[in-house]
């Protein structure tokens, strides 16, 4: 039985519609292979926190991706599945995000007993920087940057709101601004207290010298520069942060497998099974690896 022109057209249409799905599954498979190879090479738990956002938009409106509660849930689970004697490698590419989610991840990192290394191939701003200083070692590309962690209230830096109160007579300031100033003062104090906790936790590991702690807090949290100010490796080193230059080439290979997204996908990825589990990874319809049935976590 032969095929007519109409039949060939529908076959062509079906193959064309299946091609993007096939390509997506292929790149997902390559990601998992690269992730697993890097994890075996490092003998560590490797976690990716990647927020590709520069070209993502909906109806022409840019959509920003950042550290969310969902991200913290996934990362906390990955840390929980990692034995305390197994190092953690966190690959960061993020503009920052929610303070609550960031602090949850940071606390989990400093509580992990084995070494925690953060890799920054391009940028880890704001909350990303907070996660970096929660690690035992920060390894960056020579051109990668960190950023200040001063809190933002809505669209305004907390430090700038306080500046208004300092520069104007109180009789000329409306109640809403005064309330915002009170919240700003509390937000800065809270962030400073938490950053101090992270830095002091590192002292037994000789990561940050005690005499540098207050100057680092001053530089990162007080809003003396804009929130998007790029802190280069040279400036971070001068500040006293323990930064090492030189990423493994496999980090760049992994980043190549995370191009600008054409649609939704999870921003946090790891192999979701206990670290030393060697059972095969099974793909799911959504492209996420699936644990074999009856696996205990």
PEMO-V295726 format. One record per residue. N is the residue number from 0. RES is the residue in one letter. PSI is psi as a letter, one per 30 degrees, with the letter a starting at -180 (none if undefined). OMEGA is omega as a letter, one per 30 degrees, with the letter a starting at -180 (none if undefined). NEAR is the number of other C-alpha atoms within 8 Angstrom. Layout:
# PEMO-V295726
N RES PSI OMEGA NEAR
N RES PSI OMEGA NEAR
This chain:
# PEMO-V295726
0 X k a 2
1 X l l 3
2 X k l 7
3 X l l 6
4 X e l 6
5 X e l 7
6 X e l 8
7 X e l 9
8 X e a 8
9 X e l 8
10 X e l 8
11 X e l 8
12 X e l 8
13 X e l 8
14 X e l 8
15 X e a 8
16 X f a 8
17 X f a 8
18 X e l 8
19 X e l 8
20 X e l 8
21 X e l 8
22 X e l 8
23 X e l 9
24 X e l 9
25 X e a 8
26 X e l 9
27 X e l 10
28 X e l 8
29 X e l 9
30 X e a 10
31 X e l 9
32 X e a 8
33 X e l 11
34 X e a 11
35 X e l 9
36 X e l 8
37 X e l 10
38 X e l 11
39 X e l 8
40 X e a 6
41 X f a 6
42 X h a 8
43 X l l 10
44 X k l 11
45 X k l 12
46 X k l 13
47 X k l 11
48 X j a 13
49 X k l 10
50 X j l 10
51 X j a 13
52 X f a 10
53 X e a 6
54 X g a 7
55 X k a 12
56 X l l 8
57 X j a 7
58 X h l 4
59 X f a 5
60 X k a 6
61 X k l 8
62 X k l 8
63 X k l 7
64 X k a 8
65 X l a 10
66 X k a 13
67 X l l 9
68 X e l 9
69 X e l 6
70 X e a 12
71 X e l 13
72 X e a 8
73 X e a 9
74 X e l 11
75 X e l 11
76 X e l 8
77 X e l 11
78 X e a 11
79 X e a 7
80 X f a 10
81 X k l 10
82 X k a 7
83 X f a 8
84 X g l 6
85 X k l 11
86 X l l 12
87 X k l 13
88 X k a 12
89 X j l 12
90 X j a 13
91 X k l 14
92 X j a 14
93 X k l 14
94 X f a 13
95 X a a 12
96 X a a 12
97 X k l 11
98 X e a 7
99 X e a 7
100 X e a 13
101 X e a 15
102 X e l 8
103 X e a 10
104 X e a 12
105 X e l 11
106 X e l 9
107 X e l 10
108 X e a 11
109 X f l 11
110 X f l 6
111 X k a 10
112 X e l 7
113 X l a 9
114 X k l 10
115 X k l 13
116 X k l 13
117 X k l 15
118 X k a 12
119 X j a 15
120 X f a 13
121 X d l 10
122 X k l 12
123 X i a 17
124 X l l 16
125 X c l 15
126 X f l 15
127 X e l 16
128 X e l 14
129 X e l 12
130 X e l 12
131 X e a 11
132 X f l 11
133 X f a 13
134 X l l 13
135 X f l 12
136 X k l 12
137 X j l 14
138 X k a 13
139 X l l 17
140 X l a 11
141 X f a 7
142 X g l 8
143 X l a 12
144 X l l 14
145 X a a 14
146 X l l 14
147 X l a 17
148 X g l 13
149 X k a 15
150 X l l 11
151 X k l 8
152 X j a 9
153 X b a 4
154 X g a 5
155 X k l 8
156 X k l 12
157 X e a 16
158 X e l 12
159 X e l 9
160 X e l 13
161 X e l 11
162 X e l 8
163 X e a 8
164 X e l 12
165 X e a 7
166 X f a 6
167 X k l 8
168 X k a 8
169 X f l 6
170 X f a 5
171 X g a 6
172 X k a 10
173 X l a 7
174 X e a 6
175 X e l 6
176 X e l 9
177 X e l 10
178 X e l 8
179 X e l 10
180 X e l 12
181 X e l 8
182 X e l 8
183 X e l 14
184 X e l 11
185 X e a 8
186 X e l 10
187 X e l 14
188 X e a 8
189 X e l 8
190 X e l 12
191 X e l 10
192 X e a 8
193 X e l 8
194 X e l 10
195 X e l 11
196 X e a 8
197 X e a 11
198 X e l 12
199 X e l 10
200 X f a 8
201 X f a 12
202 X e l 11
203 X f l 6
204 X g l 6
205 X h l 7
206 X e a 11
207 X k l 13
208 X k a 9
209 X e a 7
210 X f l 5
211 X f a 10
212 X e a 12
213 X e l 8
214 X e l 8
215 X e l 11
216 X e l 12
217 X e a 8
218 X e a 11
219 X f a 11
220 X f a 13
221 X f l 10
222 X g l 14
223 X f l 5
224 X l l 6
225 X l a 7
226 X f l 11
227 X g l 7
228 X k a 8
229 X k l 8
230 X j a 10
231 X l l 10
232 X e a 13
233 X e a 6
234 X e l 8
235 X e l 13
236 X e l 10
237 X e l 7
238 X f l 10
239 X g l 10
240 X k a 11
241 X i a 10
242 X k l 11
243 X k a 8
244 X k l 9
245 X j l 8
246 X k l 10
247 X k a 6
248 X f a 6
249 X f l 8
250 X e l 9
251 X e l 9
252 X e l 9
253 X e a 11
254 X e l 8
255 X f a 7
256 X g l 9
257 X i l 8
258 X l l 7
259 X k a 9
260 X k l 10
261 X f l 5
262 X a a 4
263 X k l 5
264 X l l 5
265 X k l 5
266 X f l 9
267 X k a 11
268 X k l 8
269 X l l 9
270 X j a 7
271 X i l 8
272 X l l 8
273 X k a 8
274 X e a 8
275 X g l 4
276 X k a 6
277 X g a 4
278 X l a 5
279 X l l 4
280 X k a 8
281 X k l 8
282 X l l 8
283 X l l 8
284 X f a 5
285 X g l 4
286 X g l 9
287 X k l 8
288 X k a 10
289 X k l 9
290 X k l 9
291 X l a 8
292 X l l 4
293 X g l 4
294 X k l 6
295 X k l 3
296 X none none 5
